[in-house]
């Protein structure tokens, strides 16, 4: 049975950053797969299989920082999630959806769920859909995308579709027959097709293994599943988004050694690297003017890529995952699986 709706309190105060060096020592070399079951700041977690019904885990943990003049300003934290991985803004409902792995990233344990909170008043959130309730199956959901009235969620080897208003199950597309290892992010192309990255990793109790292969799948009309791109040159593809300004795909790599931001045409027949640096890139979004935001585990930062220049606009955000943008208020939502919270930042003044 699902307990009372998940309530998450907003934390607006900051606290000293003496904790950060120790926290980063814990993060380095440790995958979210093993982090999400840990306590944060000494607070206990719900028993395995239960969904949180209160939020205290992130109290006393400082928000990230933005260098002076960058134009990013901390708003608040929404806390109490369980392994939050992706945040997706629904402009019509003026709300954010947040996927919760609630366990190991590759565990088919039925514990996953998706939360929803108001973007206007992000004081609390409720469970939108949860594994084991109302016929829903969710194991460790990650990337989210909205296509019409459907909320799509990548869930290990399955793409699941829900009515974004009611949560009713609409579709279940099984990628296991195609050898999917870890479906990660989801994006809708201008052709109306659904594109899904397969990072080719296993997130287990001993950390992250990479058996591969690295792929990007496409779901065409009629639920036809095909491989759009494949090969080691993808470097463990993670975040993916369509850039309507440049008319190209932007895909970031989760390779631990080389973090690449690449552009690909609609048919994904070629790939060109437009940024290289530290590895473990996760989420990516394109701003209306074509500038690119992406997250990096390697340096615990949010990056802005514009005119060939790569800047860290928000720092000290350990394990930042798949970001989302509130286009009405120009706010960036940053899920942090290890800290089990989503940070909100105002980015209207980004230079």
Secondary structure, DSSP 8 states (H G I E B T S, - for coil): ---S-----EE-----STHHHHHHHHHTT--HHHHTTS-BTTB----TT----S--TTTT----B--TTS--EEEEEEE--SSEEEEEEETTTTEEEEEE--S-TT---S--EEEEEESSSTT-EEEEEETTSTT---SS---EEEETTEEEEEEBTEEEEEETTT--EEEEEE-GGGT-S-EEEEEE-TTS-EEEEE---EEETTEEE-----EEEEEETTTEEEEEEESGGG-SEEEEEEETTTTEEEEEE--SS-EEEEEE-TT----EEEEEESS-EEEEEE-TTS-EEEEETTTTEEEEEETTEEEEEEB--TTB-B-EEETTTTEEEEEETTTTEEEEEE-TT--
